[in-house]
Amino acid sequence: MKDFSVRDLFQRSIMFYGEEGLARLQRSFVAVVGLGGVGSHAAEALARAGIGRLRIVDCDVIKMTDVNRQVIALTTTVGERKVDAMKERLLAINPGIELDSRHAFFHSDTATELITEELDFVIDAIDSLNPKGELIRRCTDISVPTVSCLGASVRSDPFQIKIAALDETAVCPLARALRRHLRSRRIPTDIPVIFSTENPRPLRTDMELNLESKGAYERGRPRQALPSLSTMPAIFGLIAANYVIMELLHGPGNRQDGPSPS
């Protein structure tokens, strides 16, 4: 196999944000928690941007019903652990990336192990309310910046996807539930979130809606499967990755290093 230099892989990125910009991303350590339709696309975009260290966290295996929206879900990967399929894909994109893959269920008892102080940013791509709240609590407690992705299913209009503080969201039912959840536990609700102002489509009643099997969710519970376009979770994930990349390049913590790379 041909050896690829960093310049070979990221020359167009260097054209965009400069040598120092790429060096900054290569020094960065980001975690993506949840590798579904949102998180798998976010993780891939971070790897393609030149992020040097990436921690990927998920407890599930790939199912046939994941193929319509998850970048790692192929007919050839069904049954594999998501973290394993994601690791293989990311190393094929950038063999030099430092990967820390964790096949684990995120909750209060795994929070300190999975979210550590050396992280520079966390993308929350969890779809369950209680673990989502615990992830935000942990990031807040150790002052690690995070961006949280909210409901992407049963929506179809990409132009209604927004980034705002959780306090400033409207329409999204998951945002409402997450605000209540955090406030009841005295967790700050001013974190940035990605959400849609589109009203969720009503679930169809002309077909049977099955509960997702527990599968690898040793700590999870069966949930109603929700309809999803192939595009919307991917767009949420790419927006999350874009937000993290730009914050790492130009955010308040980096401006002390000098002018932003042109």
HELIX and SHEET records of a PDB file:
HELIX    1   1 VAL A    6  GLN A   26  1                                  21    
HELIX    2   2 GLY A   37  ALA A   49  1                                  13    
HELIX    3   3 MET A   64  ASP A   66  5                                   3    
HELIX    4   4 LYS A   82  ILE A   93  1                                  12    
HELIX    5   5 ALA A  111  LEU A  114  1                                   4    
HELIX    6   6 LEU A  129  ASP A  141  1                                  13    
HELIX    7   7 PRO A  158  GLN A  160  5                                   3    
HELIX    8   8 LEU A  166  GLU A  168  5                                   3    
HELIX    9   9 PRO A  173  SER A  184  1                                  12    
HELIX   10  10 THR A  231  HIS A  250  1                                  20    
HELIX   11  11 ARG A  255  ASP A  257  5                                   3    
SHEET    1   A 7 GLU A  98  HIS A 103  0                                        
SHEET    2   A 7 ARG A  53  ASP A  58  1                                        
SHEET    3   A 7 PHE A  29  VAL A  33  1                                        
SHEET    4   A 7 PHE A 121  ASP A 124  1                                        
SHEET    5   A 7 THR A 146  CYS A 149  1                                        
SHEET    6   A 7 PRO A 192  SER A 196  1                                        
SHEET    7   A 7 ILE A 161  ALA A 165 -1                                        
END                                                                             
